[in-house]
Amino acid sequence: MQSKEYKVDVDSRCISIWDTAGLDQSEMDRGGSVSAIEQAWHLITRLREVGGIHLLIFCIRGRKFTVTTLNIYRLFYEVLCGQQVPIAFVITHLESEVYMENWWSRNEKGIENFGLRCVGHACVTGIPDRRGPDGKYERSRRAVLCLLRQHDETGRYIMPEEDWPARLTRSLKLFKKEEAGITKEKKLKKALIERCGLGSDIAQHIMVLMMERKR
């Protein structure tokens, strides 16, 4: 799956939303995540040239959160975007809920305890109905638009020109003082393995890809 741009009119603004490949447990286990991570990384670096990223939207199925959910969150928020971009959650597949927002009320505390943080959320269904403005589909559309209205260019994220791998490992506090001599490459690989749950071979591949930007 290639990244695809969608133009969305929100009040007087035209917002570009980039849809990129998602990840799930089966892909993480069998190494299928490499292509998705590569595409995301190339998109992030490319968007730097056209003004940066204002908001990262993490779409999550409305079910029990797993370690994989946390690993993917850490990969995109902590590693690929260096904790510098606001992240919002869109909780999907909530058509069975009488009131979709109730899902968030029930699960918000557990999400925080699990280690996930966000600047906003929307509870939605992608299944169209014929109930018009009162239907869950239309309410989902309004919820996403409301989420987008909350964030403007003040949250823009641009890939920094500074020593990015060093800044990443500082912010994540991956190494003790006595380990200060470890190379940037090893620090980044450690983050990918220990924070994001990637296997050693996949972490090595992604580390090489990300370090190439500095050359």
CORQUI-V100751 format. One record per residue. RES is the residue in three letters. PSI is psi in radians with two decimals (* if undefined). D_LAST is the distance of its C-alpha to the last C-alpha in Angstrom with 1 decimal. Layout:
res,psi,d_last
RES,PSI,D_LAST
RES,PSI,D_LAST
//
This chain:
res,psi,d_last
MET,2.22,27.4
GLN,2.69,25.2
SER,2.45,24.7
LYS,2.39,27.6
GLU,2.39,28.4
TYR,2.36,31.9
LYS,2.21,33.5
VAL,2.23,36.0
ASP,2.11,38.4
VAL,1.83,39.1
ASP,-2.08,41.8
SER,0.10,40.7
ARG,2.57,37.0
CYS,2.03,35.1
ILE,2.36,32.4
SER,2.14,29.7
ILE,2.15,29.5
TRP,2.12,26.7
ASP,2.14,28.0
THR,2.98,25.5
ALA,2.44,26.4
GLY,3.05,28.2
LEU,2.61,28.4
ASP,3.12,31.5
GLN,-0.76,32.6
SER,-0.68,33.2
GLU,-0.71,29.7
MET,-0.68,28.2
ASP,-0.69,30.5
ARG,0.09,30.0
GLY,0.09,26.2
GLY,-0.11,26.6
SER,-0.31,24.4
VAL,-0.88,21.2
SER,-0.76,21.6
ALA,-0.73,22.7
ILE,-0.72,19.8
GLU,-0.82,17.3
GLN,-0.74,19.3
ALA,-0.76,19.5
TRP,-0.77,15.8
HIS,-0.65,15.2
LEU,-0.78,18.3
ILE,-0.79,17.2
THR,-0.61,14.0
ARG,-0.68,16.2
LEU,-0.35,18.9
ARG,-0.59,17.0
GLU,-0.25,17.4
VAL,0.45,21.2
GLY,-0.12,22.1
GLY,-2.98,20.8
ILE,2.33,22.9
HIS,-0.57,26.4
LEU,2.35,27.6
LEU,2.15,26.7
ILE,2.08,29.7
PHE,1.90,30.3
CYS,2.18,33.1
ILE,2.32,35.1
ARG,2.48,38.3
GLY,1.32,41.3
ARG,-3.07,41.9
LYS,2.31,41.4
PHE,2.51,37.9
THR,3.03,36.3
VAL,-0.59,33.6
THR,-0.72,31.5
THR,-0.80,31.9
LEU,-0.73,30.7
ASN,-0.74,27.7
ILE,-0.72,26.6
TYR,-0.85,27.3
ARG,-0.69,25.1
LEU,-0.86,22.2
PHE,-0.81,22.2
TYR,-0.85,23.5
GLU,-0.82,22.0
VAL,-1.06,18.6
LEU,-0.61,17.4
CYS,0.12,19.0
GLY,0.48,18.9
GLN,0.41,22.7
GLN,-0.09,22.3
VAL,2.36,24.0
PRO,2.53,27.8
ILE,2.36,28.9
ALA,2.68,32.2
PHE,2.37,34.1
VAL,1.96,36.1
ILE,2.10,38.6
THR,3.05,39.8
HIS,0.75,42.8
LEU,0.41,45.3
GLU,-0.38,48.1
SER,-0.18,50.4
GLU,2.38,50.3
VAL,-0.85,53.4
TYR,1.96,51.3
MET,-0.60,47.6
GLU,-0.35,46.7
ASN,-0.51,48.8
TRP,-0.76,46.1
TRP,-0.71,43.9
SER,-0.67,46.8
ARG,-0.53,47.4
ASN,-0.15,43.8
GLU,-0.82,42.1
LYS,-0.72,43.0
GLY,-0.64,41.9
ILE,-0.79,38.5
GLU,-0.76,38.0
ASN,-0.48,39.2
PHE,-0.27,36.8
GLY,0.21,33.8
LEU,2.33,33.1
ARG,2.56,33.0
CYS,2.85,33.1
VAL,-0.10,34.0
GLY,2.94,36.3
HIS,2.85,37.7
ALA,2.35,39.7
CYS,2.14,42.1
VAL,2.94,42.5
THR,2.58,43.8
GLY,0.15,42.6
ILE,2.04,46.1
PRO,2.63,48.1
ASP,-3.13,51.7
ARG,0.49,54.6
ARG,0.07,55.4
GLY,-2.49,53.9
PRO,-0.44,52.8
ASP,-0.10,54.1
GLY,2.78,52.3
LYS,-0.58,49.4
TYR,-0.81,47.2
GLU,-0.66,47.8
ARG,-0.58,47.5
SER,-0.76,44.1
ARG,-0.78,43.0
ARG,-0.62,44.2
ALA,-0.71,42.5
VAL,-0.73,39.1
LEU,-0.70,39.8
CYS,-0.70,40.9
LEU,-0.75,37.7
LEU,-0.60,35.6
ARG,-0.44,38.0
GLN,-0.23,37.2
HIS,2.27,33.6
ASP,-2.86,32.5
GLU,-0.15,29.5
THR,-0.34,29.8
GLY,0.26,27.9
ARG,2.42,24.9
TYR,2.18,21.5
ILE,2.33,18.3
MET,2.10,14.9
PRO,2.61,14.4
GLU,-0.20,12.0
GLU,-3.10,12.8
ASP,1.51,11.6
TRP,-0.83,12.3
PRO,-0.65,12.6
ALA,-0.71,14.9
ARG,-0.68,16.9
LEU,-0.87,17.4
THR,-0.51,18.9
ARG,-0.79,20.9
SER,-0.55,22.4
LEU,-0.17,23.3
LYS,0.93,24.6
LEU,-0.37,23.5
PHE,2.57,24.0
LYS,2.92,26.9
LYS,-0.63,26.9
GLU,-0.17,27.6
GLU,0.29,24.4
ALA,-0.37,22.2
GLY,-0.06,20.7
ILE,2.46,19.0
THR,2.80,15.3
LYS,-0.66,13.2
GLU,-0.79,12.8
LYS,-0.61,16.6
LYS,-0.78,17.2
LEU,-0.75,15.6
LYS,-0.68,17.4
LYS,-0.71,20.5
ALA,-0.75,20.4
LEU,-0.61,20.2
ILE,-0.91,23.1
GLU,-0.56,25.3
ARG,-0.50,24.9
CYS,-0.06,24.4
GLY,0.36,26.5
LEU,2.60,24.0
GLY,2.83,24.8
SER,-0.76,22.7
ASP,-0.76,21.5
ILE,-0.73,20.7
ALA,-0.70,18.9
GLN,-0.78,16.8
HIS,-0.83,16.0
ILE,-0.63,15.1
MET,-0.80,13.1
VAL,-0.76,10.8
LEU,-0.80,10.7
MET,-0.59,10.0
MET,-0.37,7.3
GLU,-0.47,5.3
ARG,-0.47,5.5
LYS,-0.12,3.8
ARG,*,0.0
//
